[in-house]
């Protein structure tokens, strides 16, 4: 199985010589000033991969803008952006933190993984880290001058491959988890929608059934005179006139009895009351 150079570095560990070389060169670069190196860094990135400018629209730059500064942020000019100087200064801080932690991989790997996970909501992909590595090497070459030897370059390539591979792993992990969460939320919404449709369908059927019963019973009640109702509630043969009205109702035909489940019941009770009043 093919493994990345970053994974090989993680498994084998970085040699002391590589770590020392990277740390010494980084100390020199830092002495040039964070904003100076940061501006050189992102401008080199834009030269190598002009499409990366699209990652930094004005909305993104405004989040990193120093609003207390008098420097203006041109919406159409990310190349000369005070906000990007500040943002890439933070990127360099992250690189510096990684360099400082090279001898403690146990602590560094979770830190870089978490850094990658925090990029889940950005439009970052592994290709951007390749461009970033190229821009970093160009920046180091410019900052170190003659001190940028082939050995230093090899050391930085190994270190950057390890850093970027770990960050990308964290980013991938976060996106996979986000997909799982989105899937669960979609399923929940689907189930809620199905339940709502079922409820509406059931209510509709119940409404139709009630309306039909009401219509049928109303039709029958309209066609019956008081005498008809008297006949319905008369005690069946073999019962005395003092038999409860409920017994007469139960003895009535089933179709008429079904009306008691409908809103026509008050009309029937009114007829019953009138009948008993006349007795």
N, C-alpha and C positions, 0 to 999 in steps of 0.2 A: 504494500500500500504506500502510495506517495505521501510524504509528509512535507509540510512547509518548512522553510528555513527557520521561521519563528518557533515552530514546534520543536525542531531539533535543538535550538538554543535553550528552550525551556527544559528539555529532557537532559541535555548534556551539561547545561550550566555554562555561563560565560567565564572565560579564563580571566585571571587576575590582570593579565597584561591588557586585555581588551577593555576591561572595566576602568583601569587606570588611565588608559589612553583617552577614553571617552570623557571621563570626568575632568581631566586636565584641559582638554580642548574646549569643553563646555564652560569652564571657568573663564577662559579667554573670551569666548563669545559673549558671555554675560557682562563682562566688563565694558562692552561697547554700548551698553544701555538697552533696556528692554524695548522701548518704543522704536528705537533705530532698527534693531534686529527684527522686531515684529513687522514693521513696514516693509523691510527688505524681503521678509519671508512671504507675506501674502502677495506682494507684487511679483515675486518669482513664481508663485503658484499661478497667478493669472496669466503670466507669459507662457508657462508650460501647458496649462489647460484653461484657455479662455472661458470655456463653458462653466467653470466653477464660479464665475461672477454671479451666475443665476442663483447660487446658494445664499447670496447676501443681498436680497432686495432691501429697500429702505425700511420696511417693517422690521426686519431682522436687525439692521444696523441701529435703528432707534432704540432697540432694547439694550444695546451696549454703549449707547452714546452718553457722554459726560455733559449733562444739560447745564452744568455750571460753567462750562467752557464757552468762550466766545467764538470758537471755530464752528463754521457752518458745515452742515452735512448736505452735500449735493445729491439729490435723489438719483440723478443720472450718471454719477461719477463714483463708483465704488473703489476705483483705483487710488484716489486721493481722499480716503475716508478716515477721519479722526476716530470714528467708532471701530473701524477694523484694526487700527493700530492698537486700540485698547483690547479688542477681542483676541487678536493674535498674540498680544502680550500674555493673555491667560493661557493660550495654547503653549507658549514657550515655558510658562510656569509649570504646566503639566509635564512637559518634556524634562524640565529641570528636576521635578519631583521623581520622575521615573529614573533619571540618571543617578540621583542621590540614593535610590533604593535598589540599585542593581545587585548589591551584595546580599539583599534580603528578599529573595524571591517569594517567600511565604507571605510576606506582607504586601509586596508589590503587585502580585497577580490579582488578588481580590480588588485592590485599588483600581487597576487598569480595567478589570472586568466591569466594575461599577461605573467607571467613566464611559465605557462603551454602551452600557444600558441606558445611561442618561441621554444618549443620542437617538433614542428610539423614535422621538417625535420630530426629528429633523430628516431632511431628504438626503441623508448620507448613505453612501454605499461603498463597498470595498475598493472600488476603482478610485475613489477620492483619496483614500489613504495611500494608494500608489503614487498619485500626483503629489500628495503632501510629502512623501518621502523624497521624491525627486527635488522638490522645492527646498526641503531642508538641507539636502546635500549641497545644492548650489549656494544656499545662504551660508553654510559652514565654510565652504571654499572661499567665499568672498570675505568672511569675517576672519578666518585664520590665515589667509595668505599662504606664505611658504610653509607654515606649520601644518597645512592640510596635506599630509603625506598619503601615499597609497595605503599604508597600514592604518592610518586614522580613518580613511574612507571605508576600508573593510570593516573596521570596528564599529563605525556608525551604522553601516548597512545592517550588520548583524543585530545591533541593539534596536534599530528602528523596526526591523522585521519582527523581532520579538514583541516590542511594544504594540505595533499595529495589529499583529495577529491576536494578541490578547484582548485588545479593545474591540476588534471585529467579532471575536467570539462572544463578548458581552452584548454587543449590539444584536447579533443573531439570536442569542438567548432571549433577550427582551422582546424582539419581534415575534418569536415563536410563542412566547407567553401571551403577548398581546393578541395574536391570532386566536389562541385558545379562548381568551376572555371574550373576544368579539363573537366567536362561534356560539358560546354559551348565551350571550346576550341576544343574538339573532334567534336562537332556538326559543328562548324565553318569550320574545316578542311574537314569534309564530304561534306558540301555544296559547298566549293570551288572546291573539286574534282569533284562533280557532274556537276558544272558549266563548268569546264574545259573539261569534257568529252562531254557535250552537244555542247560546242563551236567547239571542234574537229569534232564531228559528223556532225554539220551543215556545217563546212568548207569543209568536205569531200564530202557531198552531193552537195554543190555548185560547187566544183571542178569537180565532175563527170558530173553534168549537163552542165557545160561550155564546158568540153572536148567533151561530146556527141554532143552538138550543133556545136562546131567547126569542129568536124569530119564530121558531116552530111553536114554542109554548105561547107566545103572544098571539099567534094566529089562532091557536086552538082556544085561548081564553077569550079572544074577541068574538069567536063564533058561538060561545056558550052563554046562555042566559043564566040568571040566578037559579032558575029551576034546574038547569043542567048541573050546576055546582051542588045544588041540594041533593040531586040524585047521586052524584059522585061520592058525597060524604055520608050518605045514608048508611046506617049499620048494615052489614051483610045479613043474609037470612040466618036465623038462629040466634041473633044477638038482640039485646034489649035496646031501647032508645037511649038508655043511659050509658051505653057503651062509649068509651072515650073516642073523641074525634080522631085520635091517632090511629085507632084500630080501623076506622073507616077509610082513612087515607091509605094505610098499608094494603087494605083490601081492594083499593081502586086499581084499575088496570095499570100495567107497568109503564106504558107510554105516558100516561098522564102523570104518574108518580115521578118520572124523570124531570118534569118541569120544576120540581122542588129544588133541583140543583141550579136552576136558572133564576134570574132576577124577577120572574113572574110570581115568586112565592108570596110577596106582600099582597098581591092582588087576590090570591087564593085565600089567604088568611082574612082579608077584608070580607070576602064573600062568606066565609065561614062565620065571621062575627055577625054579619047581617042575618044569616040564617038562624043562628042561635037566638038573636034578639027577637025574631018573629015568633019563636016557639012559645 
